[in-house]
Amino acid sequence: MNVPDLLLLAQAATPAPSPLMQFVPLIFIVVIFYFLLIRPQQKKAKEHAALIASIQTGDAVITSAGIHGVVTNVKDKTVLVRVADNVKIEFDRASIVSVNRDAAKAA
């Protein structure tokens, strides 16, 4: 017998893995993606939604554009932010990145 015949016999002698065992690595990868990517993103989105819902008049805020100001009026979907004396800009609530209530009280 030559080597290729032995290889064919060796392949024929090994049992085929069960279909369930073939999906175990794929399931493992999906679980890893869930815990490393999806779950933290959902948690961050919930925290941001709670932050947006808690915005009140007088809060010091920073927008996604980097503009710092104090909230002067809160509407359903927008907020009016005072950025300087006699300068007010209206932003979407979703553009608010952070809220600092202590800085607003100190000013």
Backbone torsions as a table, in degrees:
resi	resn	phi	psi	omega
1	MET	NA	142.7	178.3
2	ASN	-100.7	174.6	-173.3
3	VAL	-62.9	-44.1	179.9
4	PRO	-61.6	-35.8	177.2
5	ASP	-65.5	-39.1	178.2
6	LEU	-64.9	-38.5	178.6
7	LEU	-65.4	-39.5	177.9
8	LEU	-65.5	-39.6	178.6
9	LEU	-67.7	-38.2	179.7
10	ALA	-66.6	-38.3	178.8
11	GLN	-69.0	-35.9	-179.5
12	ALA	-72.1	-27.8	-177.3
13	ALA	-79.1	-23.6	-178.9
14	THR	-78.8	133.4	179.5
15	PRO	-73.8	148.3	178.9
16	ALA	-75.9	138.1	179.0
17	PRO	-68.1	151.5	-178.7
18	SER	-68.7	153.1	-179.1
19	PRO	-60.2	-32.1	179.2
20	LEU	-65.9	-39.2	179.9
21	MET	-68.4	-24.0	177.4
22	GLN	-72.5	-27.3	-178.4
23	PHE	-90.4	-10.0	-178.7
24	VAL	-59.4	-46.4	178.2
25	PRO	-62.3	-37.4	178.8
26	LEU	-65.6	-43.0	177.9
27	ILE	-63.8	-40.1	177.9
28	PHE	-61.2	-42.5	178.7
29	ILE	-65.0	-41.1	178.5
30	VAL	-63.2	-41.3	178.6
31	VAL	-64.2	-41.6	178.3
32	ILE	-63.4	-44.6	177.9
33	PHE	-60.7	-39.4	179.7
34	TYR	-61.2	-49.1	-175.7
35	PHE	-76.2	-26.1	-179.0
36	LEU	-93.4	-27.8	-174.6
37	LEU	-119.2	-52.5	-170.8
38	ILE	-74.6	-49.8	-176.3
39	ARG	-62.1	-46.3	177.7
40	PRO	-62.9	-35.2	179.2
41	GLN	-67.2	-40.2	177.4
42	GLN	-65.1	-39.5	178.9
43	LYS	-64.0	-43.0	179.1
44	LYS	-65.0	-38.9	179.0
45	ALA	-65.3	-39.2	177.7
46	LYS	-66.1	-40.5	178.1
47	GLU	-64.0	-40.3	179.4
48	HIS	-67.3	-38.7	177.7
49	ALA	-64.4	-39.7	177.2
50	ALA	-66.8	-37.7	177.6
51	LEU	-63.4	-45.0	179.9
52	ILE	-64.3	-39.1	-179.5
53	ALA	-69.1	-24.2	-175.7
54	SER	-94.1	4.8	-179.6
55	ILE	-66.4	132.8	179.9
56	GLN	-129.6	163.7	175.5
57	THR	-63.2	134.3	-179.8
58	GLY	97.9	-5.4	179.3
59	ASP	-78.6	137.9	171.6
60	ALA	-81.4	128.6	-175.8
61	VAL	-128.7	159.8	172.0
62	ILE	-125.6	129.9	-179.4
63	THR	-90.4	171.5	178.9
64	SER	-67.4	-18.8	176.7
65	ALA	-85.0	-5.1	178.9
66	GLY	90.5	12.2	-179.8
67	ILE	-85.5	127.8	178.7
68	HIS	-99.5	139.4	177.7
69	GLY	-170.4	-176.9	-179.8
70	VAL	-118.3	133.7	-179.0
71	VAL	-71.0	126.5	177.9
72	THR	-107.5	-22.7	-179.9
73	ASN	-153.1	136.6	179.3
74	VAL	-113.6	125.3	177.2
75	LYS	-114.0	-175.7	-178.1
76	ASP	-60.9	-52.8	-175.5
77	LYS	-114.3	-7.9	-177.3
78	THR	-131.9	166.0	173.3
79	VAL	-132.6	147.0	176.3
80	LEU	-100.5	121.4	-174.2
81	VAL	-115.3	128.3	175.9
82	ARG	-89.5	119.2	-178.0
83	VAL	-104.1	-19.1	176.8
84	ALA	-159.5	177.6	177.8
85	ASP	-62.2	126.8	179.4
86	ASN	61.0	22.3	176.3
87	VAL	-125.1	113.2	178.5
88	LYS	-125.1	138.0	-179.3
89	ILE	-126.0	139.9	178.5
90	GLU	-98.1	126.9	-179.3
91	PHE	-121.8	154.4	168.5
92	ASP	-67.9	148.6	178.0
93	ARG	-61.3	-34.7	-177.0
94	ALA	-67.0	-18.5	-179.4
95	SER	-82.4	-5.0	177.0
96	ILE	-78.1	124.0	-177.3
97	VAL	-97.0	-42.3	-179.2
98	SER	-145.0	153.4	-179.9
99	VAL	-126.1	132.3	178.5
100	ASN	-125.8	99.5	-176.9
101	ARG	-75.1	-29.6	-179.3
102	ASP	-67.5	-39.5	-179.4
103	ALA	-67.9	-33.5	179.4
104	ALA	-69.6	-37.5	179.0
105	LYS	-70.8	-34.1	-179.7
106	ALA	-71.2	-33.9	-179.8
107	ALA	-78.2	NA	NA
